[in-house]
Amino acid sequence: MNVYDSARMADVLAPLGYEPADSAADADMVILNTCHIREKAAEKVFSELGRLREAKEQKNRAGEPMIIAVAGCVAQAEGAEIRARAPFVDIVLGPQTYHRLPEMVARASRAGGVALDTEFPVQTKFDSLPPPGRVENHAAFLTVQEGCDKFCTFCVVPYTRGAEYSRPAADVLDEARHLAKLGACEITLLGQNVNNYHGAAPGGGDWTLGRLIRAVADIDGIERIRYTTSYPADVDADLIAAHRDVPQLMPFLHLPVQSGSDRVLAAMNRRHVSADYRRLVDRLRAAKPDLALSTDLIVGFPGETEADFEATLALVEEIGFIQSYSFKYSPRPGTPAAQMTGQVPDEVKADRLARLQVRLATNQERFNRACVGRVLSVLFDRRGRRPGQLLGRSPYMQPVHVAADDSLLGTIADLRIEASHANSLSGLLADTREVAA
Ligand code: SAH
């Protein structure tokens, strides 16, 4: 979502004459769009600010100004600390107020004082954003939902992104049509809890995510649809049916489970036990037999024992996740888990993470090998490193190399997969079909 938000900030600033610069040192303004989900991400902001301070001083010595802004969830959660630790920062803005950047830039350049805006305005930023300016590599993100009401005990999202909000379906469809016109053939619908989407329907009432996906699939030029991130307990029958019925919906689902231990899941306040998750995956696979899954996992949650961790390893093996974002538990300020007893020592977390990653890499290799001999559709989204080579992505997000010329860029073709490598596949063209522009 930060990628989407950063692009929207560029869209908001374009009318003021700002355009992306090649490096921070050349820039009139630098915006750090930040993440607060784990401590490491948040701490990076301060080390990065140290470097920017030097760049700003150098520019100032040459008589040129440089505006420094900190945006995103670290700004939301630690605005006061940023001001205290980094007084050379001109603008601090949360994720819900970046549509007001032009005002803040004007204020910062006029007064030279700090402009701080970390409110949750009643009128949403989406009502004031211009249409997206460009699409890169034929794929686009589209935020449909923001915020979270789930309050997992480890997570800061409800405090930084705020309560759940769904954009009206008509607005989402307008933006999707616009993205298709700019050349997007793949759209990823985004939300912190995207499958609890319940946006106002064009004819009154609400639409579910399943209904929204069906409408996006009707847009000319949209050949592939993905959505992320989903909360398992909120997957409904309508969404499962969309996996069965909508050919554009890719057979690859990111469904964070966090742990395989029911004791840990309860302590996390996840509203599912591992058996619920297994049943859900069975229902999804019954609807879409070639569905592959990726997930998020946390190791070393407070109180996690070796046996709890082994339950996670067993679930990873059983479900056959082909990919995972796996993290050491990171205590976050203001969250209940940070106060829990039984915090796990870092070396234990590191050891579990390493073992988990070995298991996941094995799953991924096995899955990649099983793709050899299959015909997979590939969206050619960029040039390869060598001339005459294109790089694309399979339905399962695997990078795929093929010998082909540039005329295929932005098209989807069936490839016969010839070989699997550590992190990619290579294939031969089986048949090419142009994507309608
Ligand atoms: N909405 C998703 C979570 C998205 S947050 C869900 O309900 O599952 C992205 C991921 O960051 C989470 O899935 C979790 O695995 C990880 N994460 C969040 N808080 C964390 C923390 N305090 N320590 C370690 N990982 C964390």
Residues whose N, C-alpha, C, O or C-beta is under 5 A from the ligand:
A	BS01	SAH	I37 F154 C155 Q192 N193 T229 S230 Y231 P256 D296 L297 I298 Y325 F327 K328 Y329 S330 P331 R332
